[in-house]
Amino acid sequence: MGGIQKKKFERGSATNYITRNKARKKLQLSLPDFRRLCILKGIYPHEPKHKKKVNKGSTAPRTFYLLKDIRFLLHEPIVGKFRDYKVFVRKLKKAYGKTEWSTVERLRENKPTYKLDHVIKERYPTFIDALRDIDDALCMCFLFSTFARTGKCHVQTIQLCRRLTVEWMNYVIASRALRKVFISIKGLYYQAEVMGQLVTWLVPYQFSHDHPTDVDYRVMATFTELYTTLLGFVNFRLYHSLNLLYPPKLDSKAVSELKEDNEDDYAMNSECYIEKLSALSASLARVVSTAEEEEAELDQFPVDGEDMEKMEAREKEQKWQEAQKKLFEGLKIFLNREVPRESLAFVIRCFGGNVSWDKSVCIGSTYEVTDETITHHIVDRPSIDKQYINRYYIQPQWVYDCVNAKILLPVEDYFLGVTLPPHLSPFVEEKDGDYIPPEKLKIMALQRGEKPAHEQEEDSEEEDEQSEDEEDEDDEEEVDEEEDAEEENLKKMEEQKSRGKSPQVKVTPGKVKVENPARLEQEEKAEEKRLAIMMMNKKEKYLYDKIMFGKKRKVREANKLAAKRKAYDNAEKAKKKKTRK
Amino acid sequence: MHHRLACNKHHQKKTKKKKRIMAAARRLKRVIASQPGFLNLKSTSDPADLVSSRRKRVNKNKKKNWNKHSDINDVEEFLEDVRLQERTTGGLLSEKSDDSLFFLDIGQPKKTEETAAEPVERKRKKKASRPLRIDLILQHDSLVPPPKDVLAYQQPNAKKIRRIAQKAEQLAAKGVVPRRQKQLLKRRPVAKTTKKAVTEANNNPDREYYDIWGLETKDSGDPWYLQQTGKKLVKRPERLNEKPSVLPAVEVIAPGGSYNPDIFSHQALLQEAHEVEVKKQKEEDKIERQLAVNKADTATEETIFREQVEGLVEEENEEETVHNEDEEDVAVGGIALGEKKTERQRKREKAVRIKEQQRLAERRQTGQRQQLFQLRSIKVSIRQQEQKTKAKQKQRKAKQEAQKAQPRRLGRLKFQAPDLEVQLSDELAGTLRRLKPEGSVAKDRFKSLQKRNLIEPRERAKFKRRYKLKYVEKRAFREIT
């Protein structure tokens, strides 16, 4: 009781926050400058928990910053530079008004600029921190590099973005880090694994810009300013990690190969080099020229038992990945002029393929159409006049699908004029029990090394697979399931009979049923499981039933979808037949 | 002063000299004109015309009057004529040879043969070689050559400069370097590189990068000194390295957004987009419904009439209401009145109160004694309560987690999710070549920044004119109409 009366809004959350305008006044900056500073330093507005308390009793929506953050900004040297710039602009205007050209020139020479190096170092204390945040930087740089060189932003920014993205792509090629590609209606999504970090970025299609009006380009340009600095430093570090020269240089061998007489037709001398780099067709020069990177082998540790198994699995995985990296090795691919050159060249080179294009499309083509050793010719038109016998003419989706499937897919589905199989998103990861489209199942089968067969067999395969899945889920009913499967087969045969088709008659030699020890073991395990279930108390049993019910429901739904798909496919087939007739 | 005078004198002398020379020329020309061989281009004006008015008498003993009243028309005309001749023919006609003035007329040249030989080609050539009319107009048509610019050939102090140059050459041959040059050479070269680094912009496409993470921070001095002079960078608080949202930087489009999608995933995406649209439509409909005019509120003839008549017809209700109000006032006043309690009453009430308190205390005590036997059920209830709070905590935490992925309210405007990029089944292109990109990546990135709470949602500033535009009809325009 008694004491001095507490005043409102002088302690607690009201003192922790500051409104944007107050912060701006405290820093003596204009609003655009304040915004820039916040973006560069990574200070973001904060939504207070109790707005009314913070806003002195008012509930009007406002932008708040944490007071401590703003205090931190007060120490930033860039703030001083912003103020200098303001003064510089004022002086320049004055000089212009008085037509004092010498003054204008002098001022221009001493234009205040600032560096963001310390900001980068401060925001990303380690290299890995920077790599984790590189997604945004890549997206932004790729976006800006495709902008037309009109007044939307500085031409220099566009050039810098282009340079950095080209460097990045060359790094991904050199390190063979690309993992996934997805052609969407919005743009191209790429995913690469760089130093153990998954990096995803989005590249817009070329020439697809209509500048939307509700985008604040000033804000975007500020982000880009920060991200170009970041990406440059990251590129530098990445290049050095691969022993590559940093401002990237083409291999001396490649340089001599690419030397052409009519270089001047493509670009000016100064731009020629970056154009060649951006063609992505040549490898880069290394600091220490090694003939071939020796394969780094996993260290062997003496281990026993379970660890051994894990170790083996890991080794297998490693080998599989290595093989995947050499997916297109040995292939000689030629790009026709209507396909997206940069994207395809990038993807193909990422997996070790040779790629070339017509001389008039872009600089840096390495061989011509007439080359007899070309294995694949990528075309995106219904038919082509002059065809060579010893090469496949395929549609561009083949390349992307191969990358996502991690194997070379059969080319038959991708020939000219053939309706393409759907391009599935590699970013979807199905859990067991989810519906998986039949195309993916096919690819999975191919990955396991099974040969693609005729369609009828395929269907049965699918069903087998599903039954297999079910088996995995509930082993307890394994035996019943098998019987079910047999019954199903019988039913199917009957159906086929009733439809009037002659059932496929196969005479198979009888087999002696051998007591399979593995099988016995499995049965034993199943028995154990059943007993364990029996021993569960009420609560656990309830939970278990619930989980199993959920799983079954999922399977049921997936089955429903699969049936639907089958019906759809059949309908499509029927339609096709009709049209053929 | 002296100098100026001298100058003036000099000037006068010069003008006099000029006059003398001009007069001589004039005389010469007049002499020529008087000769019988001279040809006038213009017919001389009638002398009677010149002396049409009455002759004026003027004093000729003043120079001013000489200039004013002497008739120099004939001279002027003559000179004009000479100039014309010079301009058109390049000299006086009288001095020209006959050959240059006359030619022998042989009749029509034989055109027909030549034209027959190459009629088409010639025509074309002529057309090509004919100069533009504008060039013809602008052509220099006088035959008098432009006067030489004497100043272009003259150089002030030419002799002196020549001499200096000769001497310098001699010295250079000997190998002697002049002092001025020696000093220039002695001067240290300005470190240009440092200046360049200062003025290099961040977006310079050729900028250099270095290993920023590899370098150890160089301790360039006493930390105390750096701190006190404000040169030490303040350590960034850890809190700032947390991201304001858990959303990934790049959200990959749903599998239905493939350029050649699987049918089910495409349908699923369409369904999603459809639901969004339906929701929007519902909201719009709701607003429309709320804004709709109520039929009962519209004016009918009856209501209009009543409104017009209102106040004209006296009503008796008013008086009644006034009466009612008076009564209420009385009632309110009555509350304040109360009878005083007697001493006895007070005592009794107090006793009752104490008794009640005692009873309650006793009851509480017995209750507590009884609770000893209810320990079990109490324990159960406590446990239940704890469980409940735990569940609630969990729920709250889950909600908070979910909130982290949501865009926050950071300003005046709420975040508005961008439209889903969707292509209908008939818009889908079968091949990559015919693919029509949907949506804009720039917008996608911008919205992503907003969604991750990095920037607050804003709308484009509207252009507001400070003063009204005034329409003024221009004069040129008015003349036409």
Interface residues (C-beta under 8 A of the other chain):
Chain A: R35 I39 G42 I43 Y44 P45 H46 E47 P61 R62 T63 K68 D69 F72 H75 P77 E109 N110 K111 T113 Y114 K115 L116 D117 H118 I120 K121 E122 R123 T126 F127 D129 A130 D133 D135 D136 C139 M140 L143 H154 Q156 T157 Q159 L160 R163 F182 I183 S184 I185 K186 G187 Y189 T200 W201 L202 P204 Y205 S208 H209 D210 H211 P212 T213 D214 V215 D216 V219 M220 F223 E225 T228 T229 G232 F233 N235 F236 R237 H240 Y246 P247 E338 V339 P340 D380 R381 Q395 P396 Q397 T419 L420 P422 H423 L424 S425 F427 V428 Y435 P437 E439 L561 K564 R565 Y568
Chain B: V198 T199 E200 A201 N202 N203 N204 P205 R207 E208 Y209 Y210 D211 I212 W213 G214 G230 L233 V234 R236 P237 L240 N241 P244 P248 A249 V250 V252 I253 A254 P255 G257 S258 Y259 N260 P261 D262 I263 F264 S265 R408 R409 L410 G411 R412 E421 V422 Q423 G430 T431 L432 R433 L435 K436 P437 E438 G439 S440 V441 A442 K443 D444 R445 F446 L449 N453 L454 I455 E456 R458 E459 R460
